[in-house]
Amino acid sequence: MVEWETTIALVGAGLGLGLAPRLVNAGGIDNVARVRLAGPHRPVRRIVAVVRRGGGGSPLVAESLRLVRETAAELLEQRLSE
């Protein structure tokens, strides 16, 4: 388990900075502000899906992957507009 709360608490106490995924809730914490990283060298995260060998042709797997991609695109659009 990743403890983003600990990282945020350390940042709030003035003990440095932290990198956290966009989905981590850091709202309402004293002394903590989100700063969007931008530019050609900003960090990125790649997420891959893993399926059982031969299972990629399954209609259930295909539909599940479609829903994951669609949801991820919606979340990304929403977060970038904030």
Gaussian input, Z-matrix of N, CA and C with variables (Angstrom, degrees):
# hf/3-21g

backbone

0 1
 N
 C     1     B1
 C     2     B2     1     A1
 N     3     B3     2     A2     1     D1
 C     4     B4     3     A3     2     D2
 C     5     B5     4     A4     3     D3
 N     6     B6     5     A5     4     D4
 C     7     B7     6     A6     5     D5
 C     8     B8     7     A7     6     D6
 N     9     B9     8     A8     7     D7
 C    10    B10     9     A9     8     D8
 C    11    B11    10    A10     9     D9
 N    12    B12    11    A11    10    D10
 C    13    B13    12    A12    11    D11
 C    14    B14    13    A13    12    D12
 N    15    B15    14    A14    13    D13
 C    16    B16    15    A15    14    D14
 C    17    B17    16    A16    15    D15
 N    18    B18    17    A17    16    D16
 C    19    B19    18    A18    17    D17
 C    20    B20    19    A19    18    D18
 N    21    B21    20    A20    19    D19
 C    22    B22    21    A21    20    D20
 C    23    B23    22    A22    21    D21
 N    24    B24    23    A23    22    D22
 C    25    B25    24    A24    23    D23
 C    26    B26    25    A25    24    D24
 N    27    B27    26    A26    25    D25
 C    28    B28    27    A27    26    D26
 C    29    B29    28    A28    27    D27
 N    30    B30    29    A29    28    D28
 C    31    B31    30    A30    29    D29
 C    32    B32    31    A31    30    D30
 N    33    B33    32    A32    31    D31
 C    34    B34    33    A33    32    D32
 C    35    B35    34    A34    33    D33
 N    36    B36    35    A35    34    D34
 C    37    B37    36    A36    35    D35
 C    38    B38    37    A37    36    D36
 N    39    B39    38    A38    37    D37
 C    40    B40    39    A39    38    D38
 C    41    B41    40    A40    39    D39
 N    42    B42    41    A41    40    D40
 C    43    B43    42    A42    41    D41
 C    44    B44    43    A43    42    D42
 N    45    B45    44    A44    43    D43
 C    46    B46    45    A45    44    D44
 C    47    B47    46    A46    45    D45
 N    48    B48    47    A47    46    D46
 C    49    B49    48    A48    47    D47
 C    50    B50    49    A49    48    D48
 N    51    B51    50    A50    49    D49
 C    52    B52    51    A51    50    D50
 C    53    B53    52    A52    51    D51
 N    54    B54    53    A53    52    D52
 C    55    B55    54    A54    53    D53
 C    56    B56    55    A55    54    D54
 N    57    B57    56    A56    55    D55
 C    58    B58    57    A57    56    D56
 C    59    B59    58    A58    57    D57
 N    60    B60    59    A59    58    D58
 C    61    B61    60    A60    59    D59
 C    62    B62    61    A61    60    D60
 N    63    B63    62    A62    61    D61
 C    64    B64    63    A63    62    D62
 C    65    B65    64    A64    63    D63
 N    66    B66    65    A65    64    D64
 C    67    B67    66    A66    65    D65
 C    68    B68    67    A67    66    D66
 N    69    B69    68    A68    67    D67
 C    70    B70    69    A69    68    D68
 C    71    B71    70    A70    69    D69
 N    72    B72    71    A71    70    D70
 C    73    B73    72    A72    71    D71
 C    74    B74    73    A73    72    D72
 N    75    B75    74    A74    73    D73
 C    76    B76    75    A75    74    D74
 C    77    B77    76    A76    75    D75
 N    78    B78    77    A77    76    D76
 C    79    B79    78    A78    77    D77
 C    80    B80    79    A79    78    D78
 N    81    B81    80    A80    79    D79
 C    82    B82    81    A81    80    D80
 C    83    B83    82    A82    81    D81
 N    84    B84    83    A83    82    D82
 C    85    B85    84    A84    83    D83
 C    86    B86    85    A85    84    D84
 N    87    B87    86    A86    85    D85
 C    88    B88    87    A87    86    D86
 C    89    B89    88    A88    87    D87
 N    90    B90    89    A89    88    D88
 C    91    B91    90    A90    89    D89
 C    92    B92    91    A91    90    D90
 N    93    B93    92    A92    91    D91
 C    94    B94    93    A93    92    D92
 C    95    B95    94    A94    93    D93
 N    96    B96    95    A95    94    D94
 C    97    B97    96    A96    95    D95
 C    98    B98    97    A97    96    D96
 N    99    B99    98    A98    97    D97
 C   100   B100    99    A99    98    D98
 C   101   B101   100   A100    99    D99
 N   102   B102   101   A101   100   D100
 C   103   B103   102   A102   101   D101
 C   104   B104   103   A103   102   D102
 N   105   B105   104   A104   103   D103
 C   106   B106   105   A105   104   D104
 C   107   B107   106   A106   105   D105
 N   108   B108   107   A107   106   D106
 C   109   B109   108   A108   107   D107
 C   110   B110   109   A109   108   D108
 N   111   B111   110   A110   109   D109
 C   112   B112   111   A111   110   D110
 C   113   B113   112   A112   111   D111
 N   114   B114   113   A113   112   D112
 C   115   B115   114   A114   113   D113
 C   116   B116   115   A115   114   D114
 N   117   B117   116   A116   115   D115
 C   118   B118   117   A117   116   D116
 C   119   B119   118   A118   117   D117
 N   120   B120   119   A119   118   D118
 C   121   B121   120   A120   119   D119
 C   122   B122   121   A121   120   D120
 N   123   B123   122   A122   121   D121
 C   124   B124   123   A123   122   D122
 C   125   B125   124   A124   123   D123
 N   126   B126   125   A125   124   D124
 C   127   B127   126   A126   125   D125
 C   128   B128   127   A127   126   D126
 N   129   B129   128   A128   127   D127
 C   130   B130   129   A129   128   D128
 C   131   B131   130   A130   129   D129
 N   132   B132   131   A131   130   D130
 C   133   B133   132   A132   131   D131
 C   134   B134   133   A133   132   D132
 N   135   B135   134   A134   133   D133
 C   136   B136   135   A135   134   D134
 C   137   B137   136   A136   135   D135
 N   138   B138   137   A137   136   D136
 C   139   B139   138   A138   137   D137
 C   140   B140   139   A139   138   D138
 N   141   B141   140   A140   139   D139
 C   142   B142   141   A141   140   D140
 C   143   B143   142   A142   141   D141
 N   144   B144   143   A143   142   D142
 C   145   B145   144   A144   143   D143
 C   146   B146   145   A145   144   D144
 N   147   B147   146   A146   145   D145
 C   148   B148   147   A147   146   D146
 C   149   B149   148   A148   147   D147
 N   150   B150   149   A149   148   D148
 C   151   B151   150   A150   149   D149
 C   152   B152   151   A151   150   D150
 N   153   B153   152   A152   151   D151
 C   154   B154   153   A153   152   D152
 C   155   B155   154   A154   153   D153
 N   156   B156   155   A155   154   D154
 C   157   B157   156   A156   155   D155
 C   158   B158   157   A157   156   D156
 N   159   B159   158   A158   157   D157
 C   160   B160   159   A159   158   D158
 C   161   B161   160   A160   159   D159
 N   162   B162   161   A161   160   D160
 C   163   B163   162   A162   161   D161
 C   164   B164   163   A163   162   D162
 N   165   B165   164   A164   163   D163
 C   166   B166   165   A165   164   D164
 C   167   B167   166   A166   165   D165
 N   168   B168   167   A167   166   D166
 C   169   B169   168   A168   167   D167
 C   170   B170   169   A169   168   D168
 N   171   B171   170   A170   169   D169
 C   172   B172   171   A171   170   D170
 C   173   B173   172   A172   171   D171
 N   174   B174   173   A173   172   D172
 C   175   B175   174   A174   173   D173
 C   176   B176   175   A175   174   D174
 N   177   B177   176   A176   175   D175
 C   178   B178   177   A177   176   D176
 C   179   B179   178   A178   177   D177
 N   180   B180   179   A179   178   D178
 C   181   B181   180   A180   179   D179
 C   182   B182   181   A181   180   D180
 N   183   B183   182   A182   181   D181
 C   184   B184   183   A183   182   D182
 C   185   B185   184   A184   183   D183
 N   186   B186   185   A185   184   D184
 C   187   B187   186   A186   185   D185
 C   188   B188   187   A187   186   D186
 N   189   B189   188   A188   187   D187
 C   190   B190   189   A189   188   D188
 C   191   B191   190   A190   189   D189
 N   192   B192   191   A191   190   D190
 C   193   B193   192   A192   191   D191
 C   194   B194   193   A193   192   D192
 N   195   B195   194   A194   193   D193
 C   196   B196   195   A195   194   D194
 C   197   B197   196   A196   195   D195
 N   198   B198   197   A197   196   D196
 C   199   B199   198   A198   197   D197
 C   200   B200   199   A199   198   D198
 N   201   B201   200   A200   199   D199
 C   202   B202   201   A201   200   D200
 C   203   B203   202   A202   201   D201
 N   204   B204   203   A203   202   D202
 C   205   B205   204   A204   203   D203
 C   206   B206   205   A205   204   D204
 N   207   B207   206   A206   205   D205
 C   208   B208   207   A207   206   D206
 C   209   B209   208   A208   207   D207
 N   210   B210   209   A209   208   D208
 C   211   B211   210   A210   209   D209
 C   212   B212   211   A211   210   D210
 N   213   B213   212   A212   211   D211
 C   214   B214   213   A213   212   D212
 C   215   B215   214   A214   213   D213
 N   216   B216   215   A215   214   D214
 C   217   B217   216   A216   215   D215
 C   218   B218   217   A217   216   D216
 N   219   B219   218   A218   217   D217
 C   220   B220   219   A219   218   D218
 C   221   B221   220   A220   219   D219
 N   222   B222   221   A221   220   D220
 C   223   B223   222   A222   221   D221
 C   224   B224   223   A223   222   D222
 N   225   B225   224   A224   223   D223
 C   226   B226   225   A225   224   D224
 C   227   B227   226   A226   225   D225
 N   228   B228   227   A227   226   D226
 C   229   B229   228   A228   227   D227
 C   230   B230   229   A229   228   D228
 N   231   B231   230   A230   229   D229
 C   232   B232   231   A231   230   D230
 C   233   B233   232   A232   231   D231
 N   234   B234   233   A233   232   D232
 C   235   B235   234   A234   233   D233
 C   236   B236   235   A235   234   D234
 N   237   B237   236   A236   235   D235
 C   238   B238   237   A237   236   D236
 C   239   B239   238   A238   237   D237
 N   240   B240   239   A239   238   D238
 C   241   B241   240   A240   239   D239
 C   242   B242   241   A241   240   D240
 N   243   B243   242   A242   241   D241
 C   244   B244   243   A243   242   D242
 C   245   B245   244   A244   243   D243

   B1=1.4574
   B2=1.5201
   B3=1.3004
   B4=1.4511
   B5=1.5195
   B6=1.2985
   B7=1.4609
   B8=1.5200
   B9=1.3266
   B10=1.4621
   B11=1.5158
   B12=1.3349
   B13=1.4626
   B14=1.5286
   B15=1.3248
   B16=1.4659
   B17=1.5183
   B18=1.3167
   B19=1.4641
   B20=1.5242
   B21=1.3199
   B22=1.4696
   B23=1.5271
   B24=1.3258
   B25=1.4675
   B26=1.5237
   B27=1.3233
   B28=1.4695
   B29=1.5235
   B30=1.3311
   B31=1.4701
   B32=1.5213
   B33=1.3242
   B34=1.4658
   B35=1.5167
   B36=1.3356
   B37=1.4645
   B38=1.5259
   B39=1.3334
   B40=1.4588
   B41=1.5142
   B42=1.3154
   B43=1.4613
   B44=1.5240
   B45=1.3129
   B46=1.4532
   B47=1.5060
   B48=1.3116
   B49=1.4543
   B50=1.5128
   B51=1.2980
   B52=1.4561
   B53=1.5042
   B54=1.2973
   B55=1.4609
   B56=1.5194
   B57=1.3163
   B58=1.4648
   B59=1.5205
   B60=1.3223
   B61=1.4644
   B62=1.5210
   B63=1.3113
   B64=1.4572
   B65=1.5184
   B66=1.3187
   B67=1.4574
   B68=1.5236
   B69=1.3321
   B70=1.4652
   B71=1.5262
   B72=1.3088
   B73=1.4604
   B74=1.5218
   B75=1.3313
   B76=1.4631
   B77=1.5190
   B78=1.3184
   B79=1.4561
   B80=1.5157
   B81=1.3146
   B82=1.4544
   B83=1.5141
   B84=1.3195
   B85=1.4608
   B86=1.5274
   B87=1.3353
   B88=1.4698
   B89=1.5213
   B90=1.3228
   B91=1.4619
   B92=1.5268
   B93=1.3141
   B94=1.4665
   B95=1.5205
   B96=1.3124
   B97=1.4678
   B98=1.5184
   B99=1.3202
   B100=1.4690
   B101=1.5222
   B102=1.3140
   B103=1.4577
   B104=1.5215
   B105=1.3100
   B106=1.4632
   B107=1.5233
   B108=1.3204
   B109=1.4568
   B110=1.5169
   B111=1.3222
   B112=1.4559
   B113=1.5209
   B114=1.2949
   B115=1.4517
   B116=1.5115
   B117=1.3107
   B118=1.4611
   B119=1.5309
   B120=1.3206
   B121=1.4659
   B122=1.5195
   B123=1.3305
   B124=1.4615
   B125=1.5264
   B126=1.3205
   B127=1.4586
   B128=1.5272
   B129=1.2932
   B130=1.4643
   B131=1.5166
   B132=1.3081
   B133=1.4562
   B134=1.5172
   B135=1.2852
   B136=1.4588
   B137=1.5220
   B138=1.2979
   B139=1.4587
   B140=1.5170
   B141=1.3094
   B142=1.4596
   B143=1.5197
   B144=1.3097
   B145=1.4602
   B146=1.5252
   B147=1.2986
   B148=1.4572
   B149=1.5269
   B150=1.3112
   B151=1.4621
   B152=1.5246
   B153=1.3158
   B154=1.4569
   B155=1.5237
   B156=1.3215
   B157=1.4651
   B158=1.5272
   B159=1.3219
   B160=1.4556
   B161=1.5173
   B162=1.3308
   B163=1.4595
   B164=1.5142
   B165=1.3225
   B166=1.4562
   B167=1.5154
   B168=1.3211
   B169=1.4584
   B170=1.5188
   B171=1.3195
   B172=1.4639
   B173=1.5230
   B174=1.3331
   B175=1.4614
   B176=1.5351
   B177=1.3155
   B178=1.4601
   B179=1.5301
   B180=1.3277
   B181=1.4678
   B182=1.5239
   B183=1.3143
   B184=1.4717
   B185=1.5279
   B186=1.3229
   B187=1.4636
   B188=1.5284
   B189=1.3136
   B190=1.4640
   B191=1.5254
   B192=1.3212
   B193=1.4668
   B194=1.5200
   B195=1.3284
   B196=1.4688
   B197=1.5266
   B198=1.3371
   B199=1.4617
   B200=1.5209
   B201=1.3234
   B202=1.4708
   B203=1.5230
   B204=1.3289
   B205=1.4720
   B206=1.5266
   B207=1.3351
   B208=1.4630
   B209=1.5330
   B210=1.3152
   B211=1.4627
   B212=1.5213
   B213=1.3311
   B214=1.4639
   B215=1.5272
   B216=1.3118
   B217=1.4685
   B218=1.5226
   B219=1.3309
   B220=1.4645
   B221=1.5258
   B222=1.3343
   B223=1.4638
   B224=1.5211
   B225=1.3284
   B226=1.4500
   B227=1.5176
   B228=1.3064
   B229=1.4634
   B230=1.5192
   B231=1.3244
   B232=1.4653
   B233=1.5302
   B234=1.3143
   B235=1.4683
   B236=1.5101
   B237=1.3287
   B238=1.4665
   B239=1.5202
   B240=1.3294
   B241=1.4627
   B242=1.5201
   B243=1.3139
   B244=1.4782
   B245=1.5057
   A1=109.66
   A2=116.04
   A3=121.35
   A4=107.95
   A5=116.14
   A6=119.63
   A7=110.51
   A8=115.04
   A9=119.40
   A10=110.84
   A11=117.02
   A12=120.29
   A13=110.85
   A14=116.57
   A15=120.63
   A16=110.38
   A17=116.65
   A18=120.79
   A19=110.27
   A20=116.41
   A21=120.37
   A22=110.64
   A23=117.49
   A24=120.96
   A25=110.84
   A26=117.86
   A27=120.70
   A28=110.91
   A29=116.63
   A30=120.30
   A31=109.42
   A32=117.01
   A33=121.18
   A34=112.94
   A35=117.05
   A36=121.37
   A37=111.86
   A38=117.23
   A39=120.22
   A40=114.13
   A41=117.36
   A42=120.88
   A43=113.48
   A44=117.73
   A45=120.11
   A46=112.73
   A47=114.88
   A48=120.99
   A49=108.12
   A50=116.11
   A51=120.10
   A52=110.73
   A53=115.22
   A54=121.43
   A55=107.41
   A56=115.56
   A57=120.26
   A58=109.00
   A59=117.27
   A60=119.50
   A61=111.25
   A62=115.55
   A63=121.74
   A64=112.61
   A65=117.68
   A66=121.14
   A67=113.81
   A68=117.85
   A69=120.46
   A70=108.61
   A71=116.38
   A72=121.26
   A73=109.30
   A74=116.33
   A75=120.95
   A76=110.04
   A77=117.19
   A78=120.86
   A79=112.63
   A80=116.04
   A81=121.44
   A82=115.11
   A83=118.24
   A84=121.36
   A85=108.11
   A86=116.28
   A87=120.40
   A88=111.09
   A89=115.83
   A90=123.82
   A91=114.27
   A92=118.51
   A93=121.27
   A94=108.91
   A95=115.68
   A96=121.05
   A97=109.22
   A98=115.33
   A99=119.67
   A100=108.24
   A101=115.42
   A102=121.27
   A103=106.61
   A104=116.51
   A105=120.34
   A106=109.22
   A107=115.57
   A108=120.99
   A109=107.28
   A110=116.22
   A111=120.56
   A112=109.26
   A113=115.23
   A114=120.29
   A115=112.15
   A116=116.02
   A117=120.02
   A118=114.31
   A119=118.31
   A120=120.60
   A121=112.56
   A122=116.68
   A123=119.03
   A124=109.64
   A125=117.53
   A126=119.01
   A127=111.24
   A128=116.06
   A129=121.61
   A130=108.54
   A131=115.58
   A132=120.97
   A133=107.79
   A134=115.58
   A135=121.52
   A136=107.16
   A137=115.57
   A138=121.12
   A139=107.72
   A140=116.08
   A141=120.14
   A142=109.09
   A143=115.46
   A144=121.56
   A145=107.66
   A146=115.97
   A147=121.41
   A148=108.15
   A149=115.84
   A150=120.44
   A151=108.70
   A152=115.52
   A153=120.70
   A154=109.45
   A155=116.12
   A156=121.24
   A157=108.95
   A158=115.94
   A159=121.22
   A160=113.71
   A161=117.13
   A162=120.04
   A163=114.10
   A164=117.10
   A165=120.25
   A166=114.18
   A167=117.31
   A168=120.21
   A169=113.65
   A170=116.94
   A171=120.79
   A172=110.85
   A173=118.25
   A174=119.85
   A175=112.59
   A176=117.64
   A177=120.97
   A178=110.73
   A179=116.98
   A180=120.89
   A181=110.03
   A182=117.54
   A183=121.47
   A184=110.90
   A185=117.18
   A186=120.67
   A187=110.83
   A188=116.74
   A189=120.76
   A190=110.68
   A191=116.85
   A192=120.37
   A193=111.31
   A194=116.52
   A195=119.78
   A196=110.41
   A197=116.31
   A198=120.20
   A199=112.00
   A200=117.41
   A201=120.62
   A202=109.96
   A203=117.13
   A204=120.58
   A205=111.34
   A206=115.86
   A207=120.91
   A208=110.99
   A209=116.67
   A210=121.08
   A211=110.74
   A212=117.09
   A213=120.73
   A214=110.83
   A215=117.08
   A216=120.52
   A217=111.03
   A218=117.05
   A219=120.64
   A220=111.17
   A221=116.96
   A222=120.63
   A223=111.05
   A224=116.80
   A225=120.25
   A226=111.23
   A227=116.91
   A228=120.85
   A229=111.40
   A230=115.34
   A231=120.85
   A232=111.33
   A233=116.68
   A234=121.17
   A235=111.88
   A236=117.50
   A237=119.83
   A238=112.22
   A239=117.01
   A240=119.78
   A241=111.89
   A242=118.50
   A243=121.47
   A244=111.47
   D1=134.12
   D2=177.59
   D3=-91.35
   D4=132.51
   D5=-177.49
   D6=-104.71
   D7=82.94
   D8=179.37
   D9=-66.20
   D10=-29.03
   D11=179.99
   D12=-60.21
   D13=-37.97
   D14=179.40
   D15=-65.46
   D16=-45.44
   D17=178.63
   D18=-59.73
   D19=-45.91
   D20=-179.09
   D21=-63.99
   D22=-40.00
   D23=178.44
   D24=-63.86
   D25=-41.42
   D26=178.35
   D27=-63.97
   D28=-41.77
   D29=176.83
   D30=-62.07
   D31=-46.24
   D32=179.76
   D33=-60.94
   D34=-28.70
   D35=178.73
   D36=-83.61
   D37=0.57
   D38=177.30
   D39=84.08
   D40=21.28
   D41=-176.27
   D42=-98.99
   D43=24.78
   D44=176.30
   D45=130.85
   D46=-154.80
   D47=178.40
   D48=-130.77
   D49=164.20
   D50=-179.53
   D51=-139.27
   D52=151.68
   D53=173.67
   D54=-107.73
   D55=130.01
   D56=-177.60
   D57=-140.62
   D58=150.95
   D59=176.03
   D60=-62.52
   D61=155.72
   D62=-179.16
   D63=-58.53
   D64=-29.41
   D65=-176.21
   D66=-77.74
   D67=-8.91
   D68=178.81
   D69=-72.03
   D70=130.44
   D71=179.85
   D72=-82.04
   D73=113.54
   D74=178.21
   D75=-118.88
   D76=12.35
   D77=-177.28
   D78=-72.35
   D79=143.70
   D80=174.59
   D81=77.72
   D82=10.60
   D83=178.98
   D84=-95.60
   D85=126.49
   D86=179.37
   D87=-59.95
   D88=141.81
   D89=175.42
   D90=65.24
   D91=16.47
   D92=179.94
   D93=-123.78
   D94=129.50
   D95=177.04
   D96=-132.88
   D97=141.22
   D98=174.26
   D99=-79.61
   D100=137.93
   D101=175.84
   D102=-128.69
   D103=117.47
   D104=-179.55
   D105=-70.29
   D106=129.89
   D107=175.31
   D108=-88.13
   D109=130.09
   D110=-176.81
   D111=-135.60
   D112=168.58
   D113=177.27
   D114=109.31
   D115=174.22
   D116=-174.72
   D117=-68.74
   D118=-18.29
   D119=-176.49
   D120=-112.50
   D121=22.75
   D122=178.97
   D123=-69.29
   D124=149.94
   D125=178.82
   D126=-69.70
   D127=147.78
   D128=177.30
   D129=-132.38
   D130=159.34
   D131=176.15
   D132=-125.36
   D133=131.57
   D134=176.54
   D135=-106.89
   D136=133.53
   D137=179.29
   D138=-117.36
   D139=132.97
   D140=179.56
   D141=-118.68
   D142=151.39
   D143=174.40
   D144=-100.90
   D145=145.09
   D146=179.81
   D147=-122.04
   D148=129.78
   D149=177.65
   D150=-126.92
   D151=158.58
   D152=177.75
   D153=-63.36
   D154=141.56
   D155=179.05
   D156=-51.94
   D157=129.03
   D158=-179.23
   D159=85.56
   D160=-8.14
   D161=-177.06
   D162=-88.62
   D163=-7.17
   D164=-177.12
   D165=-63.63
   D166=-22.38
   D167=-179.57
   D168=-87.86
   D169=-2.49
   D170=-179.60
   D171=-67.15
   D172=133.44
   D173=177.12
   D174=-59.20
   D175=-36.54
   D176=179.03
   D177=-65.36
   D178=-43.94
   D179=178.03
   D180=-64.08
   D181=-45.67
   D182=-179.95
   D183=-59.82
   D184=-43.98
   D185=179.94
   D186=-67.43
   D187=-39.66
   D188=178.43
   D189=-62.28
   D190=-45.92
   D191=179.02
   D192=-64.14
   D193=-37.84
   D194=177.27
   D195=-61.23
   D196=-43.95
   D197=179.63
   D198=-65.77
   D199=-38.49
   D200=177.66
   D201=-63.63
   D202=-46.32
   D203=179.22
   D204=-61.32
   D205=-44.87
   D206=-179.20
   D207=-62.55
   D208=-45.88
   D209=-179.81
   D210=-64.66
   D211=-42.28
   D212=178.92
   D213=-61.69
   D214=-42.53
   D215=179.09
   D216=-63.65
   D217=-41.21
   D218=178.42
   D219=-64.60
   D220=-44.19
   D221=179.18
   D222=-63.11
   D223=-43.28
   D224=179.82
   D225=-62.88
   D226=-44.22
   D227=177.77
   D228=-59.98
   D229=-44.07
   D230=179.59
   D231=-62.88
   D232=-46.19
   D233=-177.92
   D234=-67.36
   D235=-38.04
   D236=-179.92
   D237=-69.84
   D238=-23.05
   D239=-179.76
   D240=-85.46
   D241=-8.66
   D242=-178.63
   D243=-75.37

